[in-house]
C-alpha cells in the first residue's frame, strides 16, 4: 500500500557546510597526534557520558551499557588513583 510519501533522493538531503564539517570532525593530524591508551579512552568516554547526563550516574551507566554499581566502582578506582597515599 502506497501512502504517497517517499524517501528523499540523495541530492535532496541537505549536506553540512564546510564550517559545520570542520567543527564536527577532528582533523586527521589531530587524530594522528592523539593515540591515547585504552584506559584514557575509557575515562574520556565515561566523562562524556556523565556530562551528557548532567552527572546522573544511573543514566550514564545505562548509556554506557554497564550497571550503575560497575560505574561507581570505576569512578572509585579513579578517585583512589588520584589521591596520593599518605607517607607511613
Protein Blocks (a to p, Z undefined) as FASTA:
>chain_A
ZZhiacddfklpccddfklmmmmpccfklmmmmccdfklmmmmmmmmmmmmnnopaklmm
mmnopafklmmmmmmmmmmmmpccddZZ
